[in-house]
Amino acid sequence: VDACARCLVRIETPTDIPAALALQPHCGADRLVLGGGSNVLFTADFPGLVMQVAIPGIQWLGEDELYRYLSVGAGVNWHALVRWSVERDYAGLENLALIPGTVGAAPVQNIGAYGVELADVCRAVEAYDLEQGRMHRFAAADCRFGYRDSRFKQEASRWLITAVEFALPKVFEPKTDYPGVEAALAAQGAAGPLTPRRLADAIEAVRRSKLPSLEADQPGSAGSFFKNPLVCTELAEALAKRYPALPRYPAGEGRVKLSAAWLIEQAGWKGVRRGDAGVYDRHALVLVNYGRASGADIWALAKEIIASVQERFGITLEPEPLILPRDADSGV
């Protein structure tokens, strides 16, 4: 979707950050740290300073008996990193193939797919404190990782991630028990042992079958637009009695994860269009722009879906993308 920023600066090295911050008084009070922009929806122009992180580089840090250690610049394309690792037969990132965006954005959202999260392979995060003007290195245990959450998301205005350190396990323990993955592996017709590269190829095949292509002539999307809701066990059991086909997964601490896609589809939204804003006909969790929809158009459709699911199931869906400017009415 089209949107403009009052000011935009590309950060290609951590030393660029102080000079970028010096522009703040000329750009208005608002500030945004931006990666690839794939998990942001602009419903209007941004009235401030955008700091677009483009720090490159993959650095080998060493290894021990259990792990290989890497430091990767925050501006590196995430999928390019996954392919770089599996081409070298490094395990750990294969289930996270074909997720758009940059390495620096991955810890913010604690990206996850097919049974793996960024937190599973993160060793540390290097970030610049925009309030105090200094660098910090956070061990993974200090990043407050949660389901699509982290301290960097909770304190979004404070941190600019410059690099992420990874601990990639030397023992490959493939996770293939998600729907479609085994079938995609079988379709490869390959002989021999399963490798990280083969599993990454299978994950890509599954994702391509469900999501719009990233090619320019395909509908634009932010991937999964809504989080899978976490509810208490009692509510999940009550819903399961009414809807026996409801997919649900134990999430610990007396909580159950439900399928947002299933809820949306059952509410009748799969394939629905409002002008050029629509719900993808292959996957109800994906909102798409078929051409000329504005960010405001897409967000209006999202709020219709939220209200519909709330009315039918008593569950309030939360968007995964960052909605800008903030929507005062919805709390987003």
N, C-alpha and C positions, 0 to 999 in steps of 0.2 A: 504494500500500500504506500501511497505517496505521503511523505511528511518531510518537513524541513526543520533544521535546528538553527537557533540564532547564531551559535558559534560551534564549530567542530574542530577538534585537534586530534591528530593521530599520535599515539604513544608508541614509539618504536624501540625505546630503551627506558629503563627506570629513571635515568637521569633527565628524561623529557618532562617528568611529572611536575616538578616545581615550577617550570616555565609555563606549563599549561595552567596550573592553578593561579598563576599571576594574572591570567586573563579574566578570571572570574568576575572582578568588579565591573568589567566592560560588557559582560554577557548576561547579567541578571542573576538572581539568587539561585535558580534551579541548576542542578548538576546531575549528569548521568554518566556512569561508566558503561560502555557498550562493547560487546564482543563482536560476533558476527551478525547480531540482530535477529537471529532466527527464533528467539523465544521472547520477543517483545512485540506488542501491538500498539502502534501509535494511533490514537483516535483523533489527534489534532497535531499541529506543529508543536515542537518542543521549544519552550521559551527560555532557553538557557544554554549552558555549556555541555557539550557532549565530548567525552574523552574516549575515543575509539582505540582499543588496545590492539596493537599489531606487533608485539614483541616476538621475534622468531627464535628458532633454535631448539635442537634436541641434544642434550649433553649426557654422556655416559658417566655415571657416578661410581660404578663398581658393582661388585656382587659378593655374595657369601654362599653358604651351602643351600640356603632356601630361596633367595631372591636375587633378581637383577634390579639395579636402581638407576632411574633416569630422572633428569630434570628437564622439563619442557617449557619453552616460552609460552606465555599466555595467549599470544596471537596465532599460534599454530592451529591449523584446521584440525578439528577433532577426528574426523574420519580418516584424514591423511595420516594421523598418528596411529590409529588402529591398523591401517594397512601397512604402515612402516613396521609395526611390531610383529604382525602375523607373517609378513614376508620373511622375517628373520627367525620364525618359529618361536617367538616369545609368546607366552600365554598370559592371560589375565584380562585383555581388552576385547577379545573376540565377540563376546555377546553384546558389546556396545557399538557394533559396527553400524555405519550409515546414520548416526545421529548428527544432524547438522549443528554448526556452531564452532566455537573455539575452545581450546584447552582451558583458558582462564575462566570461562563461564561454567565449566563442568562442575567444580566444587560448589559454586553458588547454589545451583539447583540440586546438587548431588544426583546427577543424571543417573538413570537406571533403565535397564531393559532386559527381559528374558532371564530374570533371576540374578542379575549382577548390578551392583551400584558402584559409582565412583569411589565411595568410602571403602569398598573392598580392596582397592588397589592403591589408594592414596597413602603416601608416606608422610608428606608435609605440604604445606601451602605457603608460598612467599607472597606477602601483600604489603602495599604501601598504605600507611595510615594517613588518610587525607586530612584528618583533623589535627594530628600532632606532627605531621611532616617527617615521618621516619619509617624505615622498613621493619617488618616483623616476619618471623618464621614460625608458623603454627604447626606443631605435630598433629597428625590426623586426629588424635584423641582430643585435641583442643579446638577442633573445627565445629563441634556440635552438630555433626551430621545427623539428619533425620530423613524421613520420607520426603523427598523433593525439598529438602531444607538444609540450612547450615547457618553458622554465625554470620557468614558473608551475605546471606539473604536477609537475615534478621537485622543486620546493621549495614544495609546496602549503601547508605550515603557515606560510610566511613572508609571502606576498603577498596583498593584497586589491586587486584591479583596480578602479579607480574610473572609468576612461574609456579608450576605444580611438580612435586616430586612423586614418582611412582615406585612402588615395590611390586615387581612382576614375579609371580611364583615360578620356580623352576619345574615344579611338578604340575603337569597339565591335568586338571580335573574338570573335564567338560560338563557343562550344564545344558542338557538337551531336553528337559522334561516340560518345556512350554509347548502349547499347541502349535503344530505346523513345523516345528524344528526337525523332528525325526523324519517327517515326510520330505522335507527339503533336502536332508542329508541322503535319503534313499534315492531321490531324484538325480543326485550327482552321479550315481552309478560307479563311484570310485572304489577301487580295491585298496586294501591296506589299512593301517591304523588311522583313527581320527586325529587330525592335527588342528592347531588353532586356525590355520588358514582355511581349511575345509569348513570348520564351524562358522567362521566369519562369513564365508561365502553363502552358507545356508541361512544365516541370520539376515544377510542382505536380501536374499531371495524372498524370505518371508515378509520383510519390511516393504519391499517393492510391490508385493502382491496386495498390500493393505493401504499404502500411503501414496500420495501423489509423488511423481518423480521430482527431483530437484532441478530438472531442466527448465530453461526459461519459458518454454512454450506450454508448460503444464500449470494447472491451478496452484496458486500460492497457498501455503499453509504454514502453521507453526507446529506441525506434528500433532501430538495429543494435546488438545486444547484444555481439557479438564483433568484434574487429579482424580485418581481412584479414591473414593471416600473411605475414611477409616471410621467405623462406628463401633459402639459397644456390642458385646456378644448378645445381650438381650434383644437389642433392636434387630440385629442380623437374624436371630432365630425367629423373631416375630415376622419379619419380612419373608423368610424362607417358607413359613407355613402358608403365607398367602401366595407366594411365587416360588414353587419348588425348583424351578430351573435357574433361580438366581445364582450366579457364580459368586463364591465367597472363599476367602483365603485367610487362615489364622495370621494375625499380625502381632501377637504377643501383648502382654499387659491387659488382658481382657478385651482386646479389640479385634475386629475383623475387617479385612479389606474387601470392598465390593467393587464390581466392575462398572465404572462410569459409562463405558460404551453400551453395556447391556441395559442400564437404566435409561439412557438416552434413546436407544432403539425401541425399547418397550413403550416409551412415551410418544413414539411415532415420528421421530425427527430424522431418521436416516434418509438421506437423499433429498431432504426438503431444501428449497431455495427461497431466499428473499431477494429478488433481483439477482445481482452477481455475488451476493454472499450466500453460502450454502453449507449444508452438512454433507460430507463426502459420501457418495453412494456405496463405497466399499468398506467404510469404517465410520461408525457413528461418533467416534471420539474426535474426529478430525473436522475442523471448520476450514473452508476453502474460499478463496477469492477467484471467481471464474472470469474475472477481467477487470471491471472498473469499480468494484466495491471499495468504499473507503474504510478506514479503520473504525469509524463510528458505525458504519453499516454492520460490520462483522461483530462488533461489541453489542449492538442492539440485538442481533440474532442470538448471541451467547446469553444475554440476559433473559430472552424469551425461553431458552432451553432450561436455564437455571430455575425460573419460575415454574415451568411445567413439571420438571422432575421433583421439585419441592412439593407441589400440589399433589402429585400422584403417590410419591413414596415417602414424603416427610424428610427428605435428605437434601441438604444444600450443597450443590457442587461448587468447587473452587477452581478458578482458572489456573493453569500452569504458567502461561505467559505473563510477563509483567505488562499491565495495562497502563498506558501513559497518554495524557495526564491522568492523575489519580481520579477515580470515580467516587465522588463524595457520597452519592446515593447508595452505592453498594458496599462501601468500605474497602474497595479494591484500589 
